[in-house]
Amino acid sequence: MSGRAQPLIIGAGPAGIRAAEALVEAGLRPLVVDEAPACGGQIYRQRLVPDERSSVALYGSEAPKAERLHRDFAALAGKLDYWPQALLWNLRDGKADIAVGGASRQVAYDGLVLATGATDRVLPIPGWTLPGVFTLGGAQIALKAQGCAIGSRVVFVGSGPLLYLVAWQYMKAGVSVAAVLDTAPFSAKFNLLRGLALEPAVILRGMRMTAELRLKGVALRYGVRDVRIEGEERVGGIAWREDIREMHLACDGVGYGLALRPETQLADLAGCRFRFDARDRAWLPECDAAGRTSVPGVYLAGDGAGIAGADAAELAGERAGLALRQDRGLPHAPERAAAIERSLARIGRFRDVLELAFPFPAHWARDMADETLVCRCEEISAGEIRRAAAHFGTGEINRLKAVSRIGMGRCQGRICGSAAAELLAAETGRSVDAVGRLRSQAPIKPIPLTMALAQPQAEAAE
């Protein structure tokens, strides 16, 4: 490694861990940067403080996978550099600006693997800003990392497999789960039968979770619409419509999410080309089956390249590591690489099935009430977005940002951007891809202004 910068891996979830393992196996010493205090990512997140819970209590049937990943990463100690609780907030000129330990360090890298994962996707609904409302991922973090629930009587609402998984995890933890409100019609679930030949274990596990929820008295409702969360100072209940019926449940916590959205800001700052993916309803960085992007030396792995789940993330991380090895002229196990690509292609077909079973409620944006808050940072409502689009005659998302300030707040559009695009598309009668995508800007997540202005500490990273 003398005289040459390190490969840099962003993220220590399933994809990042397997990428690191592949690089270490070839004699490379990567630097792994992780926002979390310990490896595992969202799916295999570790506890902040040790408690009496077992791995099975934390991860359910996925406990063996979680334990194996944690163990395998621990075995790499001394063979890589690991920066936990660190944020890569900017990429420029082949260097990375990383906030760690209260300072910003600048690292030169030779090879960049982006295993950035995904975040919850939401469409704003009345009451979604009330205390006691969490995204599904946020509710899961509270349970896994902190051992606490978001309420004593909780309702989960939205779409996607994560909806049922988090509800089941809360039920197994002893929390009273009042209902699971699925935006998709029950008829959509018959599509899951098409997935039995591709991933039978996953389908059967999902069916078992659903059956256990029913047996515990959890109400499972389908085709819900016109959802509103009620309360004054915090959540007090939730209301929705099924066909012509108005329904209501009392609760003090709500977990909400409409599947996941890939984290792509760093790929944008790295200069990668993007394409619109109709299945994910998102702009994704272009990459080949090995994870290579349009920028030489930049690789993608895991949900940051498209939502596919934890098993696919492990495979994609290893495949990206093998690609980097090949591009360095190092042994790269071509037979193993080919087998991984076949497995990822099968998982991709299964992902198509899941999208049919858990479709995104695109019509919600059209029906969103004008007073619904869309951008929490800048306090911009759906009505203000509609009026700005009409007044300035814009149908492009970056122009809308300039005239309305949507996406200019602390989250840089990470939360409100996809909702604003859906709303703009519905308002102008255009497709979501036609309104474009928000351009990413540094810092991709909030950092102290003093850190951004300070001269970064240069690292040798050799």
C-alpha positions as CSV (number, residue, x, y, z in Angstrom):
1,M,0.0,0.0,0.0
2,S,3.0,2.3,0.2
3,G,2.6,5.5,-1.8
4,R,-1.0,4.7,-2.8
5,A,-4.2,6.0,-1.2
6,Q,-6.6,3.5,0.4
7,P,-9.8,2.3,-1.0
8,L,-12.7,4.0,0.8
9,I,-15.9,2.3,1.7
10,I,-18.9,4.3,2.9
11,G,-21.2,2.3,5.1
12,A,-20.7,-0.7,7.4
13,G,-24.0,-2.4,6.8
14,P,-24.2,-5.8,4.9
15,A,-22.9,-4.3,1.7
16,G,-20.0,-2.4,3.2
17,I,-18.9,-5.3,5.4
18,R,-18.8,-7.7,2.5
19,A,-17.0,-5.2,0.3
20,A,-14.4,-4.7,3.0
21,E,-13.9,-8.4,3.4
22,A,-13.3,-8.8,-0.3
23,L,-10.7,-6.1,-0.4
24,V,-8.9,-7.3,2.7
25,E,-8.8,-10.8,1.2
26,A,-6.7,-9.4,-1.7
27,G,-4.2,-7.7,0.7
28,L,-5.8,-4.2,0.5
29,R,-6.4,-2.1,3.6
30,P,-9.6,-0.1,3.1
31,L,-10.9,2.7,5.2
32,V,-14.5,2.1,6.3
33,V,-16.5,5.2,7.2
34,D,-19.8,4.5,9.1
35,E,-22.3,7.0,10.5
36,A,-23.4,4.5,13.1
37,P,-21.5,3.8,16.4
38,A,-21.1,0.1,15.4
39,C,-21.3,-2.0,12.2
40,G,-24.5,-3.7,11.0
41,G,-26.4,-1.0,9.1
42,Q,-30.1,-0.5,9.7
43,I,-31.2,-4.1,9.3
44,Y,-28.6,-5.5,11.7
45,R,-28.2,-2.4,13.9
46,Q,-26.5,-3.1,17.2
47,R,-27.7,-1.9,20.7
48,L,-26.2,1.4,21.9
49,V,-25.9,-0.1,25.4
50,P,-25.8,-3.9,26.2
51,D,-29.1,-5.2,27.7
52,E,-30.7,-8.5,28.4
53,R,-32.1,-9.0,25.0
54,S,-30.8,-11.9,22.9
55,S,-29.9,-11.8,19.2
56,V,-33.2,-13.6,18.5
57,A,-35.1,-11.0,20.3
58,L,-33.4,-8.3,18.3
59,Y,-33.3,-9.8,14.8
60,G,-35.8,-12.6,14.9
61,S,-35.1,-15.3,12.3
62,E,-32.3,-13.1,10.9
63,A,-30.3,-13.5,14.1
64,P,-27.8,-15.9,12.6
65,K,-27.1,-13.6,9.7
66,A,-26.7,-10.6,12.0
67,E,-24.3,-12.5,14.3
68,R,-22.2,-13.7,11.3
69,L,-21.9,-10.2,9.9
70,H,-20.9,-8.7,13.2
71,R,-18.4,-11.5,13.8
72,D,-16.9,-11.3,10.3
73,F,-16.4,-7.6,10.6
74,A,-14.8,-7.9,14.0
75,A,-12.4,-10.5,12.5
76,L,-11.1,-7.8,10.1
77,A,-9.8,-5.6,12.9
78,G,-6.2,-4.6,12.3
79,K,-6.6,-5.3,8.6
80,L,-8.6,-2.2,7.8
81,D,-9.3,1.3,9.3
82,Y,-12.7,1.9,10.7
83,W,-14.2,5.3,11.5
84,P,-17.6,4.9,13.3
85,Q,-19.8,7.9,14.0
86,A,-18.3,9.6,11.0
87,L,-20.1,11.4,8.2
88,L,-18.8,11.8,4.6
89,W,-20.3,15.1,3.8
90,N,-18.6,16.0,0.5
91,L,-16.7,14.6,-2.4
92,R,-14.4,16.6,-4.6
93,D,-11.3,16.2,-6.8
94,G,-10.8,12.6,-5.7
95,K,-10.9,13.5,-2.0
96,A,-13.5,13.0,0.7
97,D,-14.4,15.4,3.4
98,I,-15.4,13.4,6.5
99,A,-16.7,14.8,9.8
100,V,-15.3,12.7,12.6
101,G,-14.3,13.4,16.2
102,G,-15.5,17.0,16.1
103,A,-13.4,17.9,13.1
104,S,-13.4,17.6,9.3
105,R,-10.7,15.4,7.8
106,Q,-9.9,15.3,4.1
107,V,-9.0,11.8,2.7
108,A,-7.6,11.0,-0.7
109,Y,-8.9,7.6,-1.8
110,D,-8.1,5.2,-4.6
111,G,-11.3,3.4,-5.3
112,L,-14.7,4.4,-3.7
113,V,-17.4,1.9,-2.7
114,L,-20.7,3.6,-1.9
115,A,-22.7,1.3,0.4
116,T,-25.0,4.1,1.6
117,G,-28.2,2.2,2.0
118,A,-31.7,3.7,2.0
119,T,-34.1,5.8,4.0
120,D,-37.9,5.7,4.5
121,R,-40.0,7.3,1.7
122,V,-43.0,9.2,2.9
123,L,-45.8,11.2,1.3
124,P,-47.0,13.8,3.8
125,I,-50.4,13.2,5.4
126,P,-52.4,15.4,7.8
127,G,-50.8,15.1,11.3
128,W,-47.6,13.5,10.2
129,T,-45.6,16.1,12.1
130,L,-47.2,15.4,15.5
131,P,-45.0,14.1,18.3
132,G,-45.4,10.3,18.4
133,V,-45.2,9.9,14.6
134,F,-42.1,8.1,13.4
135,T,-41.0,6.6,10.1
136,L,-40.9,2.9,10.0
137,G,-37.1,3.0,10.1
138,G,-37.1,5.4,13.0
139,A,-39.5,3.1,14.9
140,Q,-37.2,0.2,14.2
141,I,-34.1,2.1,15.4
142,A,-35.9,3.0,18.7
143,L,-36.6,-0.7,19.3
144,K,-33.3,-2.2,18.2
145,A,-30.7,0.3,19.4
146,Q,-32.5,1.8,22.4
147,G,-34.8,-0.9,23.5
148,C,-37.9,1.4,23.7
149,A,-41.1,1.7,21.8
150,I,-42.7,4.7,20.1
151,G,-45.9,4.3,22.1
152,S,-47.9,2.0,24.3
153,R,-50.6,1.4,21.6
154,V,-49.1,1.7,18.2
155,V,-50.5,1.7,14.6
156,F,-48.3,1.1,11.6
157,V,-49.4,2.5,8.2
158,G,-48.0,2.5,4.7
159,S,-46.8,0.0,2.2
160,G,-43.9,-2.4,1.7
161,P,-42.5,-5.5,3.5
162,L,-41.0,-3.3,6.1
163,L,-44.4,-2.3,7.3
164,Y,-45.2,-5.9,8.4
165,L,-41.7,-6.6,9.7
166,V,-41.6,-3.6,12.1
167,A,-45.2,-4.3,13.3
168,W,-44.2,-7.9,14.0
169,Q,-41.0,-6.9,15.8
170,Y,-43.0,-4.6,18.0
171,M,-45.6,-7.3,18.7
172,K,-42.8,-9.8,19.6
173,A,-41.3,-7.1,21.9
174,G,-44.6,-7.0,23.9
175,V,-45.9,-3.7,22.6
176,S,-49.6,-3.4,21.9
177,V,-50.0,-3.1,18.1
178,A,-53.5,-1.9,17.4
179,A,-53.4,-2.2,13.6
180,V,-51.4,-2.5,10.4
181,L,-53.0,-0.2,7.7
182,D,-51.8,-1.2,4.2
183,T,-52.3,1.3,1.4
184,A,-52.4,-1.6,-1.1
185,P,-55.6,-3.6,-1.8
186,F,-55.7,-7.1,-0.5
187,S,-55.9,-8.4,-4.1
188,A,-52.4,-7.2,-4.7
189,K,-51.0,-9.7,-2.2
190,F,-51.9,-12.6,-4.5
191,N,-48.9,-11.5,-6.6
192,L,-46.7,-12.9,-3.8
193,L,-47.6,-16.4,-5.0
194,R,-45.4,-15.6,-8.1
195,G,-42.5,-15.1,-5.7
196,L,-42.6,-18.6,-4.2
197,A,-40.4,-20.0,-7.0
198,L,-37.8,-17.3,-6.6
199,E,-37.5,-16.8,-2.8
200,P,-39.8,-19.4,-1.1
201,A,-38.2,-18.8,2.4
202,V,-38.9,-15.1,2.3
203,I,-42.5,-15.5,1.2
204,L,-43.2,-18.2,3.8
205,R,-41.5,-16.0,6.5
206,G,-43.7,-13.1,5.6
207,M,-46.8,-15.3,5.6
208,R,-45.9,-16.5,9.1
209,M,-45.4,-13.0,10.4
210,T,-48.8,-12.0,9.0
211,A,-50.5,-15.0,10.6
212,E,-48.9,-14.3,14.0
213,L,-50.1,-10.7,13.8
214,R,-53.6,-11.9,13.2
215,L,-53.5,-14.4,16.0
216,K,-52.4,-11.7,18.4
217,G,-55.5,-9.7,17.5
218,V,-53.7,-7.1,15.3
219,A,-56.2,-5.6,12.8
220,L,-54.9,-5.9,9.3
221,R,-56.6,-3.4,6.9
222,Y,-56.0,-3.1,3.2
223,G,-56.6,-0.4,0.6
224,V,-56.6,2.4,3.1
225,R,-56.8,6.0,1.9
226,D,-57.4,9.5,3.1
227,V,-55.3,8.7,6.2
228,R,-55.0,11.4,8.8
229,I,-53.3,11.3,12.2
230,E,-55.2,13.0,15.0
231,G,-54.1,14.7,18.2
232,E,-53.3,18.1,19.7
233,E,-49.9,18.0,21.5
234,R,-49.2,14.5,20.4
235,V,-50.7,11.5,18.6
236,G,-54.2,10.6,19.9
237,G,-55.6,8.5,17.1
238,I,-55.6,7.7,13.4
239,A,-58.5,7.9,10.9
240,W,-58.8,6.5,7.3
241,R,-61.2,5.5,4.7
242,E,-61.9,2.0,3.2
243,D,-64.2,2.3,0.3
244,I,-66.9,4.6,1.6
245,R,-66.4,3.8,5.3
246,E,-64.7,6.2,7.7
247,M,-62.6,4.3,10.2
248,H,-60.9,5.4,13.4
249,L,-58.5,3.9,16.0
250,A,-57.1,5.4,19.3
251,C,-53.4,5.1,19.6
252,D,-50.4,7.1,21.0
253,G,-47.8,6.1,18.4
254,V,-47.7,5.8,14.6
255,G,-45.1,4.2,12.4
256,Y,-45.4,5.4,8.8
257,G,-43.6,4.7,5.5
258,L,-44.1,3.9,1.9
259,A,-41.3,1.5,1.2
260,L,-37.7,2.8,0.9
261,R,-35.8,5.4,-1.0
262,P,-32.1,4.9,-2.0
263,E,-29.5,7.3,-0.6
264,T,-27.8,8.6,-3.8
265,Q,-26.4,12.0,-2.8
266,L,-22.8,10.9,-2.7
267,A,-23.0,9.2,-6.0
268,D,-24.3,12.5,-7.4
269,L,-21.4,14.4,-5.8
270,A,-19.0,11.8,-7.3
271,G,-20.3,12.7,-10.8
272,C,-22.1,9.5,-11.6
273,R,-24.7,9.4,-14.4
274,F,-28.3,8.8,-13.3
275,R,-31.3,7.1,-14.8
276,F,-34.9,7.0,-13.7
277,D,-36.0,3.7,-12.3
278,A,-39.8,3.2,-12.7
279,R,-39.9,0.4,-10.2
280,D,-38.3,2.4,-7.4
281,R,-39.9,5.7,-8.7
282,A,-36.5,7.3,-8.2
283,W,-33.5,8.5,-10.0
284,L,-30.7,6.0,-9.5
285,P,-26.9,6.1,-10.4
286,E,-26.1,4.0,-13.4
287,C,-24.1,0.9,-12.7
288,D,-23.3,-2.4,-14.3
289,A,-23.9,-5.8,-12.7
290,A,-20.6,-5.6,-10.9
291,G,-21.4,-2.2,-9.3
292,R,-19.2,-0.1,-11.6
293,T,-20.6,3.4,-12.2
294,S,-20.0,5.8,-15.0
295,V,-17.0,7.2,-13.0
296,P,-13.9,5.0,-13.1
297,G,-13.0,3.8,-9.6
298,V,-16.5,4.5,-8.1
299,Y,-18.6,1.4,-7.2
300,L,-22.2,1.0,-5.8
301,A,-23.4,-1.7,-3.5
302,G,-26.6,-2.4,-1.6
303,D,-29.8,-0.4,-1.5
304,G,-28.1,2.8,-2.5
305,A,-28.1,1.4,-6.0
306,G,-31.7,0.3,-5.9
307,I,-33.8,-1.3,-3.2
308,A,-33.2,-5.1,-3.0
309,G,-32.8,-6.0,0.6
310,A,-30.1,-7.2,3.0
311,D,-29.3,-10.5,1.3
312,A,-28.8,-8.7,-2.0
313,A,-26.7,-6.1,-0.2
314,E,-24.2,-8.7,1.0
315,L,-23.9,-10.1,-2.4
316,A,-23.5,-6.7,-4.1
317,G,-20.9,-5.6,-1.6
318,E,-18.8,-8.7,-2.3
319,R,-19.3,-8.2,-6.1
320,A,-18.2,-4.5,-5.9
321,G,-15.1,-5.6,-3.9
322,L,-14.3,-8.1,-6.6
323,A,-14.7,-5.5,-9.3
324,L,-12.3,-3.1,-7.6
325,R,-9.8,-6.0,-7.3
326,Q,-10.2,-6.8,-11.0
327,D,-9.7,-3.1,-11.9
328,R,-6.5,-3.1,-9.8
329,G,-5.2,-6.2,-11.6
330,L,-5.6,-8.3,-8.5
331,P,-7.1,-11.8,-8.3
332,H,-10.9,-11.4,-8.6
333,A,-12.6,-14.9,-8.5
334,P,-14.5,-14.7,-11.8
335,E,-16.5,-17.8,-11.2
336,R,-17.7,-16.4,-7.8
337,A,-18.4,-13.1,-9.5
338,A,-20.6,-14.7,-12.1
339,A,-22.5,-16.7,-9.5
340,I,-23.2,-13.5,-7.5
341,E,-24.5,-11.8,-10.6
342,R,-26.9,-14.7,-11.2
343,S,-28.2,-14.5,-7.6
344,L,-28.6,-10.8,-7.8
345,A,-30.6,-11.1,-11.1
346,R,-32.9,-13.6,-9.4
347,I,-33.4,-11.3,-6.4
348,G,-34.1,-8.5,-8.9
349,R,-37.0,-10.5,-10.4
350,F,-38.3,-11.1,-6.9
351,R,-38.2,-7.4,-6.2
352,D,-40.4,-6.9,-9.2
353,V,-43.0,-9.2,-7.6
354,L,-42.8,-7.3,-4.3
355,E,-43.5,-4.1,-6.1
356,L,-46.7,-5.6,-7.5
357,A,-47.7,-6.8,-4.0
358,F,-46.9,-3.5,-2.3
359,P,-47.6,-0.8,-4.9
360,F,-46.8,2.9,-4.2
361,P,-50.0,4.9,-3.8
362,A,-49.2,7.5,-6.5
363,H,-52.7,9.0,-6.4
364,W,-52.1,10.3,-2.9
365,A,-50.1,13.2,-4.2
366,R,-53.0,14.3,-6.3
367,D,-55.4,14.1,-3.4
368,M,-53.1,15.8,-0.9
369,A,-54.9,18.7,0.9
370,D,-53.4,22.1,0.3
371,E,-52.8,22.7,4.1
372,T,-50.7,19.6,4.4
373,L,-47.1,20.5,5.4
374,V,-44.6,19.0,2.9
375,C,-41.3,20.6,3.8
376,R,-40.8,20.6,7.5
377,C,-37.5,22.5,7.4
378,E,-38.9,25.5,5.4
379,E,-42.5,25.0,6.5
380,I,-43.9,24.8,3.0
381,S,-47.3,23.3,2.4
382,A,-48.8,21.4,-0.6
383,G,-50.8,24.5,-1.5
384,E,-47.8,26.7,-1.6
385,I,-46.0,24.3,-3.9
386,R,-49.0,24.1,-6.2
387,R,-49.3,27.9,-6.3
388,A,-45.6,28.4,-7.0
389,A,-45.7,25.9,-9.8
390,A,-48.7,27.6,-11.4
391,H,-47.4,31.2,-10.8
392,F,-44.0,30.5,-12.3
393,G,-45.2,28.0,-14.9
394,T,-42.6,25.5,-13.8
395,G,-42.7,21.7,-14.2
396,E,-39.1,21.0,-13.2
397,I,-38.1,20.2,-9.6
398,N,-34.9,22.4,-9.3
399,R,-36.8,25.4,-10.7
400,L,-39.5,24.7,-8.1
401,K,-36.8,24.6,-5.4
402,A,-35.6,28.0,-6.5
403,V,-39.0,29.7,-6.4
404,S,-40.4,28.0,-3.4
405,R,-37.4,27.0,-1.2
406,I,-38.6,23.4,-1.1
407,G,-35.6,21.2,-0.4
408,M,-33.4,24.1,0.8
409,G,-33.6,23.2,4.5
410,R,-31.5,21.0,6.8
411,C,-32.4,17.7,5.1
412,Q,-31.4,19.1,1.6
413,G,-34.6,17.5,0.2
414,R,-33.8,14.0,1.5
415,I,-37.2,13.8,3.1
416,C,-39.4,16.2,1.1
417,G,-37.7,15.9,-2.3
418,S,-39.5,12.7,-3.5
419,A,-42.9,14.0,-2.2
420,A,-42.4,17.4,-3.9
421,A,-41.6,15.6,-7.2
422,E,-44.8,13.5,-6.9
423,L,-46.8,16.6,-6.1
424,L,-45.3,18.6,-9.0
425,A,-45.9,15.7,-11.4
426,A,-49.6,15.4,-10.3
427,E,-50.1,19.2,-10.5
428,T,-48.6,19.6,-14.0
429,G,-50.0,16.3,-15.4
430,R,-46.4,15.0,-16.1
431,S,-44.7,11.8,-15.2
432,V,-42.4,11.7,-12.1
433,D,-39.3,11.2,-14.2
434,A,-40.3,14.2,-16.4
435,V,-40.0,16.7,-13.5
436,G,-36.4,15.7,-13.0
437,R,-34.4,15.2,-9.8
438,L,-33.0,17.5,-7.2
439,R,-29.3,18.1,-7.6
440,S,-27.3,17.1,-4.6
441,Q,-25.2,19.7,-2.7
442,A,-22.7,19.5,0.1
443,P,-23.0,19.0,2.9
444,I,-25.3,16.2,2.2
445,K,-26.4,16.2,5.9
446,P,-26.2,18.9,8.5
447,I,-22.7,19.7,10.0
448,P,-21.6,22.6,12.1
449,L,-21.0,25.7,10.0
450,T,-17.6,26.1,11.6
451,M,-16.6,22.7,10.4
452,A,-17.6,23.4,6.8
453,L,-15.6,26.7,6.8
454,A,-12.5,25.3,8.5
455,Q,-9.5,24.1,6.6
456,P,-9.9,20.3,6.5
457,Q,-7.2,18.3,8.1
458,A,-5.4,16.3,5.4
459,E,-5.0,12.6,5.9
460,A,-2.3,10.5,4.3
461,A,-4.7,7.5,4.1
462,E,-2.0,5.1,2.9
